[in-house]
Every structure is written in C-alpha cells, then in structure tokens.
Amino acid sequence: MTEQTEQKIPKGSYAAGHRVKLPSGATEPMVVYINGVAQTAGTDYNVEGNYIVFTRQIIKETVGKVQWFIMFIGLVGSYGVDETVDLQYTVEGKPELSELASELKVIPDDDTPVR
C-alpha cells in the first residue's frame, strides 16, 4: 500500500482522491504527469494492480453554477487549483505502441465525498 501524506487543500478546491485507473493494455515503461510535471515512481506514486496510487491527494477545483456561467460568458476566469493527471505508456509491452492518456479521471477515496 502506498504511504499517503497530509496536505492543505486551498479554498475553492477539494481533495478528489489518490487513484486513477490505468488505461486498458497500459504497461511499463510509463511516465506519470501531474499538471505536466513528471512524477517519480516509488516516491510520488506506485502502480497497484490496474491503478496508479499517489502518495498525496489530487486537488480539483470546485466550480459552482454561478461561477461556471460567469466563466462561460467570458467575464472572468477561474484561478483555483485544478490538477490534471496524464500518462504516457506502452501498449502491451510494445515500445513502438506508445500512447498518451490525458486528464485521467481521479477515483474518490472511500472516505472522500462525491462531487
């Protein structure tokens, strides 16, 4: 099991969870990114079965209906923390079949409220 660390959650954001599911057929070698920054296997995350499990929560932005509408009509932007997880991986162990999966869905922890 991956050791998880405590972290402060910024206002307007929430802790979405520690895990993402690996795409079907994804194998090593792989590179995991959070907001475009490569993460280190064994330090920042571990692969456990069909999941990437991070040592810290992935932070997502809370966007209410009014805030979404204001952004939609282009009055103001949003500046909350909204991390994305991307994965560059090899398909079925064949290096010539390298793929990139963008914005993998974060799976809530058992004790994380669903948003």
PDB file as gemmi writes it, atoms N, CA and C in Angstrom:
CRYST1    1.000    1.000    1.000  90.00  90.00  90.00 P 1                      
ATOM      1  N   MET A   1       0.850  -1.181   0.000  1.00  0.00           N  
ATOM      2  CA  MET A   1       0.000   0.000   0.000  1.00  0.00           C  
ATOM      3  C   MET A   1       0.891   1.238   0.000  1.00  0.00           C  
ATOM      4  N   THR A   2       0.484   2.256  -0.713  1.00  0.00           N  
ATOM      5  CA  THR A   2       1.242   3.490  -0.816  1.00  0.00           C  
ATOM      6  C   THR A   2       1.054   4.327   0.442  1.00  0.00           C  
ATOM      7  N   GLU A   3       2.176   4.844   1.006  1.00  0.00           N  
ATOM      8  CA  GLU A   3       2.098   5.733   2.158  1.00  0.00           C  
ATOM      9  C   GLU A   3       1.595   7.090   1.682  1.00  0.00           C  
ATOM     10  N   GLN A   4       0.554   7.608   2.347  1.00  0.00           N  
ATOM     11  CA  GLN A   4      -0.069   8.851   1.903  1.00  0.00           C  
ATOM     12  C   GLN A   4       0.295   9.982   2.856  1.00  0.00           C  
ATOM     13  N   THR A   5       0.489  11.178   2.279  1.00  0.00           N  
ATOM     14  CA  THR A   5       0.893  12.328   3.064  1.00  0.00           C  
ATOM     15  C   THR A   5      -0.262  13.307   3.213  1.00  0.00           C  
ATOM     16  N   GLU A   6      -0.237  14.068   4.315  1.00  0.00           N  
ATOM     17  CA  GLU A   6      -1.246  15.100   4.572  1.00  0.00           C  
ATOM     18  C   GLU A   6      -0.903  16.334   3.751  1.00  0.00           C  
ATOM     19  N   GLN A   7      -1.924  17.093   3.349  1.00  0.00           N  
ATOM     20  CA  GLN A   7      -1.686  18.323   2.617  1.00  0.00           C  
ATOM     21  C   GLN A   7      -2.831  19.293   2.847  1.00  0.00           C  
ATOM     22  N   LYS A   8      -2.519  20.567   2.650  1.00  0.00           N  
ATOM     23  CA  LYS A   8      -3.526  21.611   2.819  1.00  0.00           C  
ATOM     24  C   LYS A   8      -4.305  21.755   1.515  1.00  0.00           C  
ATOM     25  N   ILE A   9      -5.622  21.834   1.616  1.00  0.00           N  
ATOM     26  CA  ILE A   9      -6.483  21.972   0.448  1.00  0.00           C  
ATOM     27  C   ILE A   9      -6.863  23.452   0.312  1.00  0.00           C  
ATOM     28  N   PRO A  10      -6.518  24.103  -0.809  1.00  0.00           N  
ATOM     29  CA  PRO A  10      -6.822  25.526  -0.983  1.00  0.00           C  
ATOM     30  C   PRO A  10      -8.327  25.793  -1.043  1.00  0.00           C  
ATOM     31  N   LYS A  11      -8.715  26.990  -0.653  1.00  0.00           N  
ATOM     32  CA  LYS A  11     -10.120  27.404  -0.727  1.00  0.00           C  
ATOM     33  C   LYS A  11     -10.579  27.333  -2.177  1.00  0.00           C  
ATOM     34  N   GLY A  12     -11.790  26.847  -2.400  1.00  0.00           N  
ATOM     35  CA  GLY A  12     -12.327  26.727  -3.743  1.00  0.00           C  
ATOM     36  C   GLY A  12     -11.924  25.445  -4.446  1.00  0.00           C  
ATOM     37  N   SER A  13     -11.231  24.557  -3.717  1.00  0.00           N  
ATOM     38  CA  SER A  13     -10.803  23.283  -4.291  1.00  0.00           C  
ATOM     39  C   SER A  13     -11.167  22.167  -3.316  1.00  0.00           C  
ATOM     40  N   TYR A  14     -11.010  20.929  -3.765  1.00  0.00           N  
ATOM     41  CA  TYR A  14     -11.272  19.786  -2.890  1.00  0.00           C  
ATOM     42  C   TYR A  14     -10.300  18.652  -3.221  1.00  0.00           C  
ATOM     43  N   ALA A  15     -10.115  17.775  -2.260  1.00  0.00           N  
ATOM     44  CA  ALA A  15      -9.265  16.600  -2.450  1.00  0.00           C  
ATOM     45  C   ALA A  15     -10.093  15.552  -3.184  1.00  0.00           C  
ATOM     46  N   ALA A  16      -9.741  15.280  -4.438  1.00  0.00           N  
ATOM     47  CA  ALA A  16     -10.546  14.399  -5.279  1.00  0.00           C  
ATOM     48  C   ALA A  16     -10.282  12.914  -5.020  1.00  0.00           C  
ATOM     49  N   GLY A  17      -9.086  12.580  -4.578  1.00  0.00           N  
ATOM     50  CA  GLY A  17      -8.741  11.180  -4.335  1.00  0.00           C  
ATOM     51  C   GLY A  17      -7.273  10.933  -4.607  1.00  0.00           C  
ATOM     52  N   HIS A  18      -6.850   9.695  -4.380  1.00  0.00           N  
ATOM     53  CA  HIS A  18      -5.451   9.299  -4.546  1.00  0.00           C  
ATOM     54  C   HIS A  18      -5.199   8.422  -5.778  1.00  0.00           C  
ATOM     55  N   ARG A  19      -6.257   7.980  -6.480  1.00  0.00           N  
ATOM     56  CA  ARG A  19      -6.073   6.953  -7.508  1.00  0.00           C  
ATOM     57  C   ARG A  19      -6.626   7.360  -8.872  1.00  0.00           C  
ATOM     58  N   VAL A  20      -5.999   6.816  -9.915  1.00  0.00           N  
ATOM     59  CA  VAL A  20      -6.551   6.830 -11.267  1.00  0.00           C  
ATOM     60  C   VAL A  20      -6.399   5.418 -11.824  1.00  0.00           C  
ATOM     61  N   LYS A  21      -7.314   5.040 -12.708  1.00  0.00           N  
ATOM     62  CA  LYS A  21      -7.267   3.706 -13.320  1.00  0.00           C  
ATOM     63  C   LYS A  21      -6.366   3.751 -14.546  1.00  0.00           C  
ATOM     64  N   LEU A  22      -5.534   2.724 -14.677  1.00  0.00           N  
ATOM     65  CA  LEU A  22      -4.686   2.606 -15.863  1.00  0.00           C  
ATOM     66  C   LEU A  22      -5.554   2.318 -17.090  1.00  0.00           C  
ATOM     67  N   PRO A  23      -5.220   2.912 -18.231  1.00  0.00           N  
ATOM     68  CA  PRO A  23      -5.944   2.571 -19.463  1.00  0.00           C  
ATOM     69  C   PRO A  23      -5.745   1.085 -19.797  1.00  0.00           C  
ATOM     70  N   SER A  24      -6.694   0.505 -20.497  1.00  0.00           N  
ATOM     71  CA  SER A  24      -6.616  -0.894 -20.889  1.00  0.00           C  
ATOM     72  C   SER A  24      -5.353  -1.149 -21.709  1.00  0.00           C  
ATOM     73  N   GLY A  25      -4.605  -2.177 -21.342  1.00  0.00           N  
ATOM     74  CA  GLY A  25      -3.397  -2.555 -22.070  1.00  0.00           C  
ATOM     75  C   GLY A  25      -2.154  -1.764 -21.705  1.00  0.00           C  
ATOM     76  N   ALA A  26      -2.261  -0.799 -20.785  1.00  0.00           N  
ATOM     77  CA  ALA A  26      -1.107   0.021 -20.406  1.00  0.00           C  
ATOM     78  C   ALA A  26      -0.093  -0.803 -19.619  1.00  0.00           C  
ATOM     79  N   THR A  27       1.182  -0.706 -20.037  1.00  0.00           N  
ATOM     80  CA  THR A  27       2.261  -1.413 -19.349  1.00  0.00           C  
ATOM     81  C   THR A  27       3.472  -0.489 -19.234  1.00  0.00           C  
ATOM     82  N   GLU A  28       4.449  -0.926 -18.446  1.00  0.00           N  
ATOM     83  CA  GLU A  28       5.718  -0.213 -18.330  1.00  0.00           C  
ATOM     84  C   GLU A  28       6.463  -0.307 -19.652  1.00  0.00           C  
ATOM     85  N   PRO A  29       7.304   0.619 -19.990  1.00  0.00           N  
ATOM     86  CA  PRO A  29       7.583   1.831 -19.219  1.00  0.00           C  
ATOM     87  C   PRO A  29       6.463   2.852 -19.361  1.00  0.00           C  
ATOM     88  N   MET A  30       6.285   3.636 -18.299  1.00  0.00           N  
ATOM     89  CA  MET A  30       5.280   4.685 -18.316  1.00  0.00           C  
ATOM     90  C   MET A  30       5.805   5.900 -17.575  1.00  0.00           C  
ATOM     91  N   VAL A  31       5.267   7.069 -17.944  1.00  0.00           N  
ATOM     92  CA  VAL A  31       5.608   8.317 -17.268  1.00  0.00           C  
ATOM     93  C   VAL A  31       4.294   8.950 -16.824  1.00  0.00           C  
ATOM     94  N   VAL A  32       4.203   9.255 -15.539  1.00  0.00           N  
ATOM     95  CA  VAL A  32       3.008   9.862 -14.953  1.00  0.00           C  
ATOM     96  C   VAL A  32       3.275  11.351 -14.755  1.00  0.00           C  
ATOM     97  N   TYR A  33       2.312  12.171 -15.161  1.00  0.00           N  
ATOM     98  CA  TYR A  33       2.433  13.623 -15.025  1.00  0.00           C  
ATOM     99  C   TYR A  33       1.274  14.171 -14.212  1.00  0.00           C  
ATOM    100  N   ILE A  34       1.566  15.152 -13.358  1.00  0.00           N  
ATOM    101  CA  ILE A  34       0.530  15.972 -12.726  1.00  0.00           C  
ATOM    102  C   ILE A  34       0.801  17.388 -13.183  1.00  0.00           C  
ATOM    103  N   ASN A  35      -0.177  17.979 -13.864  1.00  0.00           N  
ATOM    104  CA  ASN A  35      -0.041  19.321 -14.443  1.00  0.00           C  
ATOM    105  C   ASN A  35       1.221  19.455 -15.293  1.00  0.00           C  
ATOM    106  N   GLY A  36       1.549  18.417 -16.044  1.00  0.00           N  
ATOM    107  CA  GLY A  36       2.680  18.460 -16.960  1.00  0.00           C  
ATOM    108  C   GLY A  36       4.035  18.199 -16.331  1.00  0.00           C  
ATOM    109  N   VAL A  37       4.072  17.940 -15.025  1.00  0.00           N  
ATOM    110  CA  VAL A  37       5.333  17.678 -14.323  1.00  0.00           C  
ATOM    111  C   VAL A  37       5.456  16.170 -14.082  1.00  0.00           C  
ATOM    112  N   ALA A  38       6.531  15.586 -14.586  1.00  0.00           N  
ATOM    113  CA  ALA A  38       6.745  14.142 -14.417  1.00  0.00           C  
ATOM    114  C   ALA A  38       6.872  13.796 -12.936  1.00  0.00           C  
ATOM    115  N   GLN A  39       6.212  12.709 -12.542  1.00  0.00           N  
ATOM    116  CA  GLN A  39       6.248  12.241 -11.165  1.00  0.00           C  
ATOM    117  C   GLN A  39       7.213  11.060 -11.064  1.00  0.00           C  
ATOM    118  N   THR A  40       7.686  10.793  -9.853  1.00  0.00           N  
ATOM    119  CA  THR A  40       8.677   9.743  -9.626  1.00  0.00           C  
ATOM    120  C   THR A  40       8.014   8.506  -9.032  1.00  0.00           C  
ATOM    121  N   ALA A  41       8.175   7.379  -9.732  1.00  0.00           N  
ATOM    122  CA  ALA A  41       7.643   6.107  -9.229  1.00  0.00           C  
ATOM    123  C   ALA A  41       8.293   5.767  -7.902  1.00  0.00           C  
ATOM    124  N   GLY A  42       7.503   5.287  -6.952  1.00  0.00           N  
ATOM    125  CA  GLY A  42       8.026   4.912  -5.641  1.00  0.00           C  
ATOM    126  C   GLY A  42       8.066   6.065  -4.658  1.00  0.00           C  
ATOM    127  N   THR A  43       8.112   7.301  -5.154  1.00  0.00           N  
ATOM    128  CA  THR A  43       8.118   8.487  -4.292  1.00  0.00           C  
ATOM    129  C   THR A  43       6.781   9.212  -4.370  1.00  0.00           C  
ATOM    130  N   ASP A  44       6.349   9.508  -5.600  1.00  0.00           N  
ATOM    131  CA  ASP A  44       5.102  10.259  -5.808  1.00  0.00           C  
ATOM    132  C   ASP A  44       3.903   9.339  -6.052  1.00  0.00           C  
ATOM    133  N   TYR A  45       4.159   8.150  -6.541  1.00  0.00           N  
ATOM    134  CA  TYR A  45       3.088   7.208  -6.839  1.00  0.00           C  
ATOM    135  C   TYR A  45       3.636   5.789  -6.917  1.00  0.00           C  
ATOM    136  N   ASN A  46       2.709   4.836  -6.884  1.00  0.00           N  
ATOM    137  CA  ASN A  46       3.022   3.432  -7.124  1.00  0.00           C  
ATOM    138  C   ASN A  46       1.939   2.863  -8.022  1.00  0.00           C  
ATOM    139  N   VAL A  47       2.293   1.870  -8.822  1.00  0.00           N  
ATOM    140  CA  VAL A  47       1.298   1.149  -9.607  1.00  0.00           C  
ATOM    141  C   VAL A  47       0.866  -0.041  -8.770  1.00  0.00           C  
ATOM    142  N   GLU A  48      -0.443  -0.109  -8.489  1.00  0.00           N  
ATOM    143  CA  GLU A  48      -1.008  -1.201  -7.684  1.00  0.00           C  
ATOM    144  C   GLU A  48      -2.138  -1.831  -8.486  1.00  0.00           C  
ATOM    145  N   GLY A  49      -1.857  -2.976  -9.075  1.00  0.00           N  
ATOM    146  CA  GLY A  49      -2.854  -3.632  -9.927  1.00  0.00           C  
ATOM    147  C   GLY A  49      -3.126  -2.779 -11.158  1.00  0.00           C  
ATOM    148  N   ASN A  50      -4.386  -2.428 -11.356  1.00  0.00           N  
ATOM    149  CA  ASN A  50      -4.790  -1.616 -12.505  1.00  0.00           C  
ATOM    150  C   ASN A  50      -4.898  -0.130 -12.167  1.00  0.00           C  
ATOM    151  N   TYR A  51      -4.251   0.294 -11.075  1.00  0.00           N  
ATOM    152  CA  TYR A  51      -4.375   1.672 -10.623  1.00  0.00           C  
ATOM    153  C   TYR A  51      -3.013   2.315 -10.395  1.00  0.00           C  
ATOM    154  N   ILE A  52      -2.970   3.621 -10.583  1.00  0.00           N  
ATOM    155  CA  ILE A  52      -1.849   4.431 -10.127  1.00  0.00           C  
ATOM    156  C   ILE A  52      -2.331   5.042  -8.820  1.00  0.00           C  
ATOM    157  N   VAL A  53      -1.584   4.817  -7.743  1.00  0.00           N  
ATOM    158  CA  VAL A  53      -1.961   5.332  -6.425  1.00  0.00           C  
ATOM    159  C   VAL A  53      -0.913   6.364  -6.013  1.00  0.00           C  
ATOM    160  N   PHE A  54      -1.378   7.585  -5.803  1.00  0.00           N  
ATOM    161  CA  PHE A  54      -0.487   8.689  -5.444  1.00  0.00           C  
ATOM    162  C   PHE A  54      -0.297   8.765  -3.939  1.00  0.00           C  
ATOM    163  N   THR A  55       0.837   9.337  -3.530  1.00  0.00           N  
ATOM    164  CA  THR A  55       1.134   9.489  -2.105  1.00  0.00           C  
ATOM    165  C   THR A  55       0.449  10.718  -1.518  1.00  0.00           C  
ATOM    166  N   ARG A  56      -0.204  11.508  -2.369  1.00  0.00           N  
ATOM    167  CA  ARG A  56      -0.957  12.668  -1.896  1.00  0.00           C  
ATOM    168  C   ARG A  56      -2.247  12.761  -2.692  1.00  0.00           C  
ATOM    169  N   GLN A  57      -3.164  13.550  -2.183  1.00  0.00           N  
ATOM    170  CA  GLN A  57      -4.438  13.766  -2.868  1.00  0.00           C  
ATOM    171  C   GLN A  57      -4.219  14.549  -4.164  1.00  0.00           C  
ATOM    172  N   ILE A  58      -5.023  14.269  -5.162  1.00  0.00           N  
ATOM    173  CA  ILE A  58      -5.085  15.086  -6.366  1.00  0.00           C  
ATOM    174  C   ILE A  58      -6.147  16.149  -6.095  1.00  0.00           C  
ATOM    175  N   ILE A  59      -5.803  17.409  -6.327  1.00  0.00           N  
ATOM    176  CA  ILE A  59      -6.679  18.531  -5.996  1.00  0.00           C  
ATOM    177  C   ILE A  59      -7.447  18.966  -7.240  1.00  0.00           C  
ATOM    178  N   LYS A  60      -8.750  19.095  -7.090  1.00  0.00           N  
ATOM    179  CA  LYS A  60      -9.608  19.556  -8.177  1.00  0.00           C  
ATOM    180  C   LYS A  60     -10.348  20.817  -7.723  1.00  0.00           C  
ATOM    181  N   GLU A  61     -10.712  21.641  -8.688  1.00  0.00           N  
ATOM    182  CA  GLU A  61     -11.398  22.900  -8.398  1.00  0.00           C  
ATOM    183  C   GLU A  61     -12.896  22.673  -8.250  1.00  0.00           C  
ATOM    184  N   THR A  62     -13.489  23.366  -7.287  1.00  0.00           N  
ATOM    185  CA  THR A  62     -14.927  23.368  -7.121  1.00  0.00           C  
ATOM    186  C   THR A  62     -15.484  24.521  -7.949  1.00  0.00           C  
ATOM    187  N   VAL A  63     -16.343  24.210  -8.916  1.00  0.00           N  
ATOM    188  CA  VAL A  63     -16.938  25.249  -9.758  1.00  0.00           C  
ATOM    189  C   VAL A  63     -18.450  25.159  -9.601  1.00  0.00           C  
ATOM    190  N   GLY A  64     -19.039  26.199  -8.972  1.00  0.00           N  
ATOM    191  CA  GLY A  64     -20.483  26.258  -8.792  1.00  0.00           C  
ATOM    192  C   GLY A  64     -21.161  26.737 -10.062  1.00  0.00           C  
ATOM    193  N   LYS A  65     -22.490  26.706 -10.060  1.00  0.00           N  
ATOM    194  CA  LYS A  65     -23.263  27.102 -11.240  1.00  0.00           C  
ATOM    195  C   LYS A  65     -23.037  28.558 -11.631  1.00  0.00           C  
ATOM    196  N   VAL A  66     -23.014  29.457 -10.647  1.00  0.00           N  
ATOM    197  CA  VAL A  66     -22.824  30.888 -10.946  1.00  0.00           C  
ATOM    198  C   VAL A  66     -21.420  31.110 -11.502  1.00  0.00           C  
ATOM    199  N   GLN A  67     -20.415  30.511 -10.872  1.00  0.00           N  
ATOM    200  CA  GLN A  67     -19.040  30.661 -11.343  1.00  0.00           C  
ATOM    201  C   GLN A  67     -18.890  30.091 -12.749  1.00  0.00           C  
ATOM    202  N   TRP A  68     -19.503  28.934 -13.017  1.00  0.00           N  
ATOM    203  CA  TRP A  68     -19.430  28.331 -14.341  1.00  0.00           C  
ATOM    204  C   TRP A  68     -20.054  29.265 -15.379  1.00  0.00           C  
ATOM    205  N   PHE A  69     -21.217  29.839 -15.065  1.00  0.00           N  
ATOM    206  CA  PHE A  69     -21.893  30.733 -16.003  1.00  0.00           C  
ATOM    207  C   PHE A  69     -21.042  31.970 -16.293  1.00  0.00           C  
ATOM    208  N   ILE A  70     -20.453  32.555 -15.259  1.00  0.00           N  
ATOM    209  CA  ILE A  70     -19.604  33.745 -15.444  1.00  0.00           C  
ATOM    210  C   ILE A  70     -18.406  33.413 -16.330  1.00  0.00           C  
ATOM    211  N   MET A  71     -17.804  32.234 -16.136  1.00  0.00           N  
ATOM    212  CA  MET A  71     -16.682  31.831 -16.987  1.00  0.00           C  
ATOM    213  C   MET A  71     -17.175  31.559 -18.408  1.00  0.00           C  
ATOM    214  N   PHE A  72     -18.366  30.962 -18.536  1.00  0.00           N  
ATOM    215  CA  PHE A  72     -18.917  30.620 -19.841  1.00  0.00           C  
ATOM    216  C   PHE A  72     -19.139  31.857 -20.700  1.00  0.00           C  
ATOM    217  N   ILE A  73     -19.657  32.932 -20.097  1.00  0.00           N  
ATOM    218  CA  ILE A  73     -19.907  34.143 -20.887  1.00  0.00           C  
ATOM    219  C   ILE A  73     -18.658  35.011 -21.008  1.00  0.00           C  
ATOM    220  N   GLY A  74     -17.580  34.583 -20.369  1.00  0.00           N  
ATOM    221  CA  GLY A  74     -16.285  35.231 -20.581  1.00  0.00           C  
ATOM    222  C   GLY A  74     -16.019  36.470 -19.759  1.00  0.00           C  
ATOM    223  N   LEU A  75     -16.736  36.649 -18.648  1.00  0.00           N  
ATOM    224  CA  LEU A  75     -16.491  37.832 -17.820  1.00  0.00           C  
ATOM    225  C   LEU A  75     -15.180  37.733 -17.051  1.00  0.00           C  
ATOM    226  N   VAL A  76     -14.973  36.621 -16.407  1.00  0.00           N  
ATOM    227  CA  VAL A  76     -13.735  36.398 -15.648  1.00  0.00           C  
ATOM    228  C   VAL A  76     -13.336  34.932 -15.769  1.00  0.00           C  
ATOM    229  N   GLY A  77     -12.095  34.669 -15.458  1.00  0.00           N  
ATOM    230  CA  GLY A  77     -11.604  33.296 -15.470  1.00  0.00           C  
ATOM    231  C   GLY A  77     -11.683  32.688 -14.092  1.00  0.00           C  
ATOM    232  N   SER A  78     -11.106  31.540 -13.968  1.00  0.00           N  
ATOM    233  CA  SER A  78     -11.068  30.844 -12.696  1.00  0.00           C  
ATOM    234  C   SER A  78      -9.607  30.582 -12.349  1.00  0.00           C  
ATOM    235  N   TYR A  79      -9.259  30.788 -11.097  1.00  0.00           N  
ATOM    236  CA  TYR A  79      -7.860  30.662 -10.709  1.00  0.00           C  
ATOM    237  C   TYR A  79      -7.666  29.698  -9.548  1.00  0.00           C  
ATOM    238  N   GLY A  80      -8.582  28.757  -9.389  1.00  0.00           N  
ATOM    239  CA  GLY A  80      -8.442  27.758  -8.346  1.00  0.00           C  
ATOM    240  C   GLY A  80      -7.458  26.674  -8.768  1.00  0.00           C  
ATOM    241  N   VAL A  81      -7.130  25.807  -7.834  1.00  0.00           N  
ATOM    242  CA  VAL A  81      -6.229  24.689  -8.112  1.00  0.00           C  
ATOM    243  C   VAL A  81      -7.046  23.579  -8.770  1.00  0.00           C  
ATOM    244  N   ASP A  82      -6.610  23.116  -9.927  1.00  0.00           N  
ATOM    245  CA  ASP A  82      -7.300  22.050 -10.653  1.00  0.00           C  
ATOM    246  C   ASP A  82      -6.240  21.189 -11.337  1.00  0.00           C  
ATOM    247  N   GLU A  83      -5.794  20.158 -10.624  1.00  0.00           N  
ATOM    248  CA  GLU A  83      -4.711  19.331 -11.137  1.00  0.00           C  
ATOM    249  C   GLU A  83      -5.235  18.301 -12.136  1.00  0.00           C  
ATOM    250  N   THR A  84      -4.423  18.054 -13.166  1.00  0.00           N  
ATOM    251  CA  THR A  84      -4.757  17.012 -14.133  1.00  0.00           C  
ATOM    252  C   THR A  84      -3.677  15.937 -14.103  1.00  0.00           C  
ATOM    253  N   VAL A  85      -4.105  14.718 -14.352  1.00  0.00           N  
ATOM    254  CA  VAL A  85      -3.183  13.578 -14.386  1.00  0.00           C  
ATOM    255  C   VAL A  85      -3.138  13.059 -15.820  1.00  0.00           C  
ATOM    256  N   ASP A  86      -1.930  13.009 -16.376  1.00  0.00           N  
ATOM    257  CA  ASP A  86      -1.710  12.476 -17.716  1.00  0.00           C  
ATOM    258  C   ASP A  86      -0.747  11.292 -17.605  1.00  0.00           C  
ATOM    259  N   LEU A  87      -0.811  10.412 -18.585  1.00  0.00           N  
ATOM    260  CA  LEU A  87       0.011   9.206 -18.550  1.00  0.00           C  
ATOM    261  C   LEU A  87       0.526   8.886 -19.942  1.00  0.00           C  
ATOM    262  N   GLN A  88       1.849   8.778 -20.055  1.00  0.00           N  
ATOM    263  CA  GLN A  88       2.464   8.275 -21.284  1.00  0.00           C  
ATOM    264  C   GLN A  88       2.850   6.828 -20.984  1.00  0.00           C  
ATOM    265  N   TYR A  89       2.385   5.902 -21.817  1.00  0.00           N  
ATOM    266  CA  TYR A  89       2.590   4.491 -21.509  1.00  0.00           C  
ATOM    267  C   TYR A  89       2.833   3.670 -22.772  1.00  0.00           C  
ATOM    268  N   THR A  90       3.272   2.449 -22.558  1.00  0.00           N  
ATOM    269  CA  THR A  90       3.500   1.485 -23.621  1.00  0.00           C  
ATOM    270  C   THR A  90       2.298   0.542 -23.667  1.00  0.00           C  
ATOM    271  N   VAL A  91       1.851   0.200 -24.865  1.00  0.00           N  
ATOM    272  CA  VAL A  91       0.714  -0.697 -25.019  1.00  0.00           C  
ATOM    273  C   VAL A  91       1.211  -2.136 -25.109  1.00  0.00           C  
ATOM    274  N   GLU A  92       0.728  -2.957 -24.176  1.00  0.00           N  
ATOM    275  CA  GLU A  92       1.023  -4.394 -24.151  1.00  0.00           C  
ATOM    276  C   GLU A  92       2.509  -4.707 -24.293  1.00  0.00           C  
ATOM    277  N   GLY A  93       3.368  -3.859 -23.701  1.00  0.00           N  
ATOM    278  CA  GLY A  93       4.804  -4.096 -23.680  1.00  0.00           C  
ATOM    279  C   GLY A  93       5.533  -3.837 -24.985  1.00  0.00           C  
ATOM    280  N   LYS A  94       4.861  -3.216 -25.961  1.00  0.00           N  
ATOM    281  CA  LYS A  94       5.478  -2.949 -27.267  1.00  0.00           C  
ATOM    282  C   LYS A  94       5.868  -1.475 -27.347  1.00  0.00           C  
ATOM    283  N   PRO A  95       7.185  -1.163 -27.238  1.00  0.00           N  
ATOM    284  CA  PRO A  95       7.635   0.237 -27.227  1.00  0.00           C  
ATOM    285  C   PRO A  95       7.188   1.045 -28.442  1.00  0.00           C  
ATOM    286  N   GLU A  96       6.992   0.395 -29.586  1.00  0.00           N  
ATOM    287  CA  GLU A  96       6.561   1.127 -30.773  1.00  0.00           C  
ATOM    288  C   GLU A  96       5.093   1.552 -30.683  1.00  0.00           C  
ATOM    289  N   LEU A  97       4.390   1.048 -29.681  1.00  0.00           N  
ATOM    290  CA  LEU A  97       2.986   1.403 -29.482  1.00  0.00           C  
ATOM    291  C   LEU A  97       2.823   2.291 -28.250  1.00  0.00           C  
ATOM    292  N   SER A  98       3.536   3.391 -28.210  1.00  0.00           N  
ATOM    293  CA  SER A  98       3.459   4.331 -27.092  1.00  0.00           C  
ATOM    294  C   SER A  98       2.206   5.192 -27.238  1.00  0.00           C  
ATOM    295  N   GLU A  99       1.510   5.437 -26.136  1.00  0.00           N  
ATOM    296  CA  GLU A  99       0.269   6.217 -26.126  1.00  0.00           C  
ATOM    297  C   GLU A  99       0.336   7.289 -25.048  1.00  0.00           C  
ATOM    298  N   LEU A 100      -0.524   8.299 -25.185  1.00  0.00           N  
ATOM    299  CA  LEU A 100      -0.666   9.336 -24.164  1.00  0.00           C  
ATOM    300  C   LEU A 100      -2.132   9.443 -23.790  1.00  0.00           C  
ATOM    301  N   ALA A 101      -2.423   9.274 -22.512  1.00  0.00           N  
ATOM    302  CA  ALA A 101      -3.784   9.439 -21.995  1.00  0.00           C  
ATOM    303  C   ALA A 101      -3.814  10.734 -21.192  1.00  0.00           C  
ATOM    304  N   SER A 102      -4.714  11.633 -21.558  1.00  0.00           N  
ATOM    305  CA  SER A 102      -4.783  12.945 -20.906  1.00  0.00           C  
ATOM    306  C   SER A 102      -5.977  13.039 -19.977  1.00  0.00           C  
ATOM    307  N   GLU A 103      -5.790  13.789 -18.907  1.00  0.00           N  
ATOM    308  CA  GLU A 103      -6.848  14.088 -17.940  1.00  0.00           C  
ATOM    309  C   GLU A 103      -7.560  12.830 -17.458  1.00  0.00           C  
ATOM    310  N   LEU A 104      -6.764  11.898 -16.913  1.00  0.00           N  
ATOM    311  CA  LEU A 104      -7.351  10.676 -16.355  1.00  0.00           C  
ATOM    312  C   LEU A 104      -8.282  11.032 -15.199  1.00  0.00           C  
ATOM    313  N   LYS A 105      -9.385  10.319 -15.098  1.00  0.00           N  
ATOM    314  CA  LYS A 105     -10.377  10.573 -14.055  1.00  0.00           C  
ATOM    315  C   LYS A 105      -9.851  10.107 -12.701  1.00  0.00           C  
ATOM    316  N   VAL A 106      -9.904  11.012 -11.733  1.00  0.00           N  
ATOM    317  CA  VAL A 106      -9.469  10.694 -10.371  1.00  0.00           C  
ATOM    318  C   VAL A 106     -10.595   9.932  -9.684  1.00  0.00           C  
ATOM    319  N   ILE A 107     -10.252   8.818  -9.062  1.00  0.00           N  
ATOM    320  CA  ILE A 107     -11.229   7.987  -8.370  1.00  0.00           C  
ATOM    321  C   ILE A 107     -11.257   8.405  -6.905  1.00  0.00           C  
ATOM    322  N   PRO A 108     -12.442   8.793  -6.402  1.00  0.00           N  
ATOM    323  CA  PRO A 108     -12.524   9.223  -4.999  1.00  0.00           C  
ATOM    324  C   PRO A 108     -12.136   8.092  -4.045  1.00  0.00           C  
ATOM    325  N   ASP A 109     -11.492   8.476  -2.945  1.00  0.00           N  
ATOM    326  CA  ASP A 109     -11.209   7.509  -1.890  1.00  0.00           C  
ATOM    327  C   ASP A 109     -12.536   7.108  -1.253  1.00  0.00           C  
ATOM    328  N   ASP A 110     -12.536   6.008  -0.502  1.00  0.00           N  
ATOM    329  CA  ASP A 110     -13.760   5.554   0.150  1.00  0.00           C  
ATOM    330  C   ASP A 110     -14.347   6.607   1.073  1.00  0.00           C  
ATOM    331  N   ASP A 111     -13.476   7.442   1.692  1.00  0.00           N  
ATOM    332  CA  ASP A 111     -13.942   8.436   2.644  1.00  0.00           C  
ATOM    333  C   ASP A 111     -14.033   9.843   2.016  1.00  0.00           C  
ATOM    334  N   THR A 112     -13.885   9.955   0.685  1.00  0.00           N  
ATOM    335  CA  THR A 112     -13.970  11.245   0.017  1.00  0.00           C  
ATOM    336  C   THR A 112     -15.393  11.470  -0.456  1.00  0.00           C  
ATOM    337  N   PRO A 113     -16.017  12.618  -0.081  1.00  0.00           N  
ATOM    338  CA  PRO A 113     -17.374  12.884  -0.562  1.00  0.00           C  
ATOM    339  C   PRO A 113     -17.385  13.002  -2.086  1.00  0.00           C  
ATOM    340  N   VAL A 114     -18.411  12.437  -2.729  1.00  0.00           N  
ATOM    341  CA  VAL A 114     -18.548  12.505  -4.178  1.00  0.00           C  
ATOM    342  C   VAL A 114     -19.007  13.898  -4.562  1.00  0.00           C  
ATOM    343  N   ARG A 115     -18.365  14.487  -5.597  1.00  0.00           N  
ATOM    344  CA  ARG A 115     -18.714  15.843  -6.058  1.00  0.00           C  
ATOM    345  C   ARG A 115     -19.387  15.765  -7.391  1.00  0.00           C  
TER     346      ARG A 115                                                      
END                                                                             
